[in-house]
Structures are given as structure tokens and as C-alpha cells.
């Protein structure tokens, strides 16, 4: 398979994976509606940093070790499920805005408890880095789709692309969701978005544990 053919396959598979609803998408949606563009973008950068983690251990072969060792995979699964439940709990406890906030001219940017940029980044990194499905995706990508005989420099190019493409996707999503018209429309009912995303993350956490118990 030529470089162009392999790269095209990787790009398509990655786009389908990153665009599908999951914990990363749920986090950026929540951060954009509940807080602001800056928080969402730093969370997006954290998610991209999580991709660096996945790419790195896939390149050095640690990913295969994790995927083949049931004990390590179980530990990672429960860590991910626990963190997803923690984020979900905050979403499920989201409160509707006060009437005074809704009527305020700056209602769509009101929130006195914004997380710091560092905290937003770490949240994005942990959501992605602890995602077992992402682990298995990258292990499969670098062991099946990408030929073992592929030169390491080419693999690094693929890894660089995956990091940049993921970051740009979620930064773009952050930008779109925080456009004034979109954000003003979602602000009043945004707490329902928080709750729905909380339910989504909770379901993902339960599914992770269930799949591990059933394995």
C-alpha cells in the first residue's frame, strides 16, 4: 500500500472515530455551553495531548502490552469509568440559570465558577488519555492499518497528523458552539445539555465496566 493510500485510510478512519459521539465530544459540548470558548479550547488542547499519549505508546509497543494484558486493561477500564462518572455527576447536578442571569445582557457568558485554563486542559487530557476505546483504536491503527514494516519516520508523520487533526476538530467544534447566536439559543436550556451529556458519560462508563466483566 502506497503512502497516499495508507494516509487516506488513516485520515478517513480517524475522522469517523473523532466525529462520532463519545466522551471527548460530550466534554467539549458541555464546556462550550456551560463555560466559554477559552475553556472549551483548552479542553480541546488537552484532548489533543491525550492523542500524543496514545500515539507514543502505540509507537513503542506499550499499547500492544496493555491490550494483551487483561489486568492492565481492567485497571485502565475502571480508572476511566470512575473519571467518566465523576464528570457525569457534575453534569447531572447542573442547575438552570437564575432569571436575573437570563435577562442579563451578558447572560451567555455568565458563570462565576469558570475552571482555570490548566484545569480545563487537564480535564481534556484525562478524558481522552483514560479512554479505553481510544487505547484500543490506536493500538489497532498502528498494528493493523499501518504496516509493521512502515518506516518509523512515516509513522511519526501519521502520529503528528492524528494529534493536529484531533485538536483542530475539537477547537472548531468549540468555536461553532460558542458563536453568539448558537450559545444564546442554548444558554437557557444549557443545563439540560449538561444533564444529557452526564447521562451519556454515565452510560459509557457502565458500558466500559460491563464489557470488561463480560470479556
N, C-alpha and C positions, 0 to 999 in steps of 0.2 A: 504494500500500500504506500502510495506516494505521500510526501509531506502535506500537500494541499488536501488530499483525500482524508488523511488522518486528522488534520487540523479542523476540517469542515465537520467531520463526525463528532469530534470533541466539542466544538462550538455548539452544534445542534443539541447534543445530549445535555450539555451544561445548561443551555438556555431553558430547555424543558424542565430541568431539575430546579433551577433557581426561580423560575416563574411560577412554579406550582405552589399552592398554599402550604405553608409549613411554619415552624417556629420562627424562622427569620422574617418571613412575610408578616406574621402576626405581630412580632415585636415592632417592626418599622411602622406598621399601620397604627399601632397603639401609641408609639412615641410621637408620631406626626399629629395625631388628633388630640392627644392628652396634653402634650407639651408644645414644642415648636420645631421649626426646621433645623435649627442648630443641634438640638438634642437628637433628632432623627438621623442627621448626617453623621454625627459622631458614633451613633449606634451602628450605622452602615459601615463606617470605617472599622469598627470593632468586628463586624461580621467578616469583612474582607481579611482582617488579621487572623481570624479563625481559619480562613481558607489557607493562609500561609502555613498554619499548623498542620492541616490535613495534607497539603502538598508535600511538606517537608518529611513527615513520617512515611508517606507513600513512596517517596523517592529513596529513602534509606532502608526501606523494607520493614520498618516497625509496624506499619499498618497491617501487613500480612500476619505478623505475630499476634496482634490484637484480634484480628478476625479469626485466627485459628485457635486462640486460647480462650475457651469458654469462660474461665474465671475472670480474666481481664475484661472480656466483653460484658460480663454480668456486672462487674463493678462500675464500668463506664455507663452501662444502661441505667443503673439505679442512681448514679450521680446526676445523669441527665434528667431522669424522671423527677427527681427531687427538686432540681432547679426549675424545671418547667412548672411544677406545682407551685413553687414559691412565686414565680411571675404570674401564674394563673390566679393565685389567691388575691394579689393586688388588683388584678383586673376585675375579678368577681365582686370585689368590695368597692368598685368605683361608684361615686355619688353624683347625682345630677347637679348641674351648676345652680347657684343661687339666682333668684330673679334679678338681683342687682347686677350680677355679673353678665347675665344675658342682655340686659338693657344698656350695659356699658359700651361706649364706642370702641373700646379695646377688648371686647369680650372674647374674641377669638385668640387672644394671646394671653389671657389671664390665667395665671397659676402661680401661686407663691411658693410652691414646693418643687421647682424645677430641679432635676438631678444635675450634678456638675457634668461638664464635658467628659471628665475622666470616668465618672461612674457610668455615663451613657456608653462610652467606648467599651468598658469592661463588661457591661451587660450584653452588648452585641457580641463580644468575643466569646463569652461563656455560653451564650445561646447557641452559637454556631460550633464552637470548639467541643462542646459536650454532646452534640447531636450525633447519636449512633448511626442514624441513617446517612448522615454526611460522611461519617467514617467509612461505612461500607461502600458508599458511592465512589469515593476517591480511591479506595483500595481496588475496587472493580475496574475503575477507569484506568489506573496505572498498571494493572496486571493483566487486563483482558483487551480493552480497546487499544491501548498503547502497547505496541510490541515490545517484549523484553529486550530485543536487540536494538531498539531505538537509542541513538546516541544521547548521552546524558545532557549535552547542551540543548538538544531539541526538546528533551523532557522539561528542562528548565524554562524554555520558551513557552511551552504549554502551561506550566505552572504559573508563570508570570501572567499569561493571558487570563487564566481562571481567576486569579486574585483581582486583577484590574476589572475584568468584566463583571464580577460579582459586586465589587464596590460601586461601579458606575450604575449598575442596575438598581441597587437599593438607594443610592443617592438620588437618582432620577425619580424613583418612587417617592422618596422623602420630599422632593421638590414639588411634584404634582399634588400630593396630598396636602401640602401646606400653602397652595395657592389660595389667595383670599376668598374667592368665591366658593371653592371646594371646602375650605376649612370653616367658613362661616356657616355653610349649609350643614356640616357635620357636628359643629360645636355643641348645639343644643342637645342633640341626641348622642353625642360622643361617648357618654358613659355607657350606653348600650353597646357601642363598638368595643369598649374596654371589656365589658362583661362577655360578649360573644367571643372575643379573642381569648379571654380567660378560659372559656369553655373549650375552645379549640386546643389550647395548650394542655389543658387537663386531659382531654381525650387522647392527645398524642402521648402524654406521659403514661396513661393507663395502657395504651396500645403497646408502648415500649416494654412495659413490665409484663404484660400478658404474652407478648411474642417470646420474651425471654423464658417465661415459665413453661410455655408450650414447646419450646425448642428441645 
